[in-house]
Amino acid sequence: MKKEIEVLLLNQRLTIRTEADKDRVDQVARFVSEELQKTDKNGKSASSLNRALLACMNIAGEYLKLKESRLEEAGQVEQKIKGLLEMIEV
């Protein structure tokens, strides 16, 4: 059952409708807030939209890197399994 959970990002209150529990939503909001803070550490006053977009790009880049790493690891596991199966079949 979906419920509404309120979070604060860039001084904006957002209401999230989700099945996730509040702790998980808060964890995600903290992560996003940390990424937003990283975009502002040089002290320049970029617009909120630009900061949000840069944070999205950073998060997406990390996500894609992890996804590629996972696919590579899955391929290595598959090769090892094939090698073991070949050894068993001999």
C-alpha positions as CSV (number, residue, x, y, z in Angstrom):
1,M,0.0,0.0,0.0
2,K,1.4,3.4,-1.0
3,K,1.8,6.1,1.6
4,E,3.0,9.7,1.4
5,I,6.3,10.6,2.9
6,E,7.6,14.2,3.0
7,V,11.3,15.0,2.3
8,L,13.2,18.3,2.0
9,L,15.6,18.8,-0.9
10,L,17.1,22.1,-1.9
11,N,14.8,23.8,0.6
12,Q,11.8,22.3,-1.2
13,R,9.3,20.1,0.4
14,L,8.5,17.0,-1.7
15,T,5.8,14.5,-1.0
16,I,6.7,11.0,-2.2
17,R,4.1,8.4,-2.7
18,T,5.8,5.1,-2.2
19,E,5.5,1.6,-0.8
20,A,9.0,1.9,0.7
21,D,9.2,2.5,4.5
22,K,10.1,6.0,5.8
23,D,13.7,4.9,6.8
24,R,14.4,3.9,3.2
25,V,13.0,7.1,1.8
26,D,15.0,9.1,4.3
27,Q,18.2,7.2,3.4
28,V,17.6,8.0,-0.3
29,A,16.9,11.7,0.5
30,R,20.1,11.9,2.6
31,F,22.1,10.4,-0.3
32,V,20.6,12.9,-2.8
33,S,21.2,15.8,-0.3
34,E,24.9,14.7,-0.1
35,E,25.2,14.7,-3.9
36,L,23.6,18.2,-4.0
37,Q,26.0,19.5,-1.4
38,K,28.9,18.2,-3.5
39,T,27.7,20.3,-6.4
40,D,27.8,23.4,-4.2
41,K,31.2,22.9,-2.5
42,N,33.0,25.4,-4.7
43,G,30.9,28.1,-3.2
44,K,29.5,29.4,-6.4
45,S,25.8,30.1,-6.4
46,A,24.5,27.9,-9.3
47,S,20.8,27.8,-9.7
48,S,18.9,25.0,-7.9
49,L,18.0,23.5,-11.2
50,N,21.7,23.3,-12.4
51,R,22.8,21.8,-9.1
52,A,20.0,19.2,-9.3
53,L,20.9,18.3,-12.8
54,L,24.6,18.0,-12.0
55,A,23.7,15.8,-9.0
56,C,21.6,13.7,-11.3
57,M,24.5,13.3,-13.7
58,N,26.8,12.3,-10.9
59,I,24.4,9.8,-9.5
60,A,23.7,8.4,-13.0
61,G,27.4,8.1,-13.7
62,E,28.0,6.1,-10.5
63,Y,25.0,3.9,-11.2
64,L,26.2,3.1,-14.8
65,K,29.7,2.3,-13.5
66,L,28.3,-0.1,-10.9
67,K,25.9,-1.6,-13.5
68,E,28.8,-2.2,-15.9
69,S,30.9,-3.7,-13.1
70,R,28.2,-6.1,-12.1
71,L,27.7,-7.2,-15.7
72,E,31.4,-7.8,-16.1
73,E,31.5,-9.8,-12.8
74,A,28.5,-11.8,-14.0
75,G,30.3,-12.6,-17.2
76,Q,33.4,-13.8,-15.3
77,V,31.2,-16.0,-13.1
78,E,29.6,-17.5,-16.2
79,Q,33.0,-18.3,-17.7
80,K,34.1,-20.0,-14.5
81,I,30.9,-22.1,-14.4
82,K,31.4,-23.1,-18.0
83,G,35.0,-24.1,-17.2
84,L,33.9,-26.2,-14.3
85,L,31.2,-27.9,-16.3
86,E,33.7,-28.7,-19.0
87,M,36.0,-30.3,-16.3
88,I,33.1,-32.4,-15.0
89,E,32.1,-33.6,-18.4
90,V,35.6,-34.9,-19.2
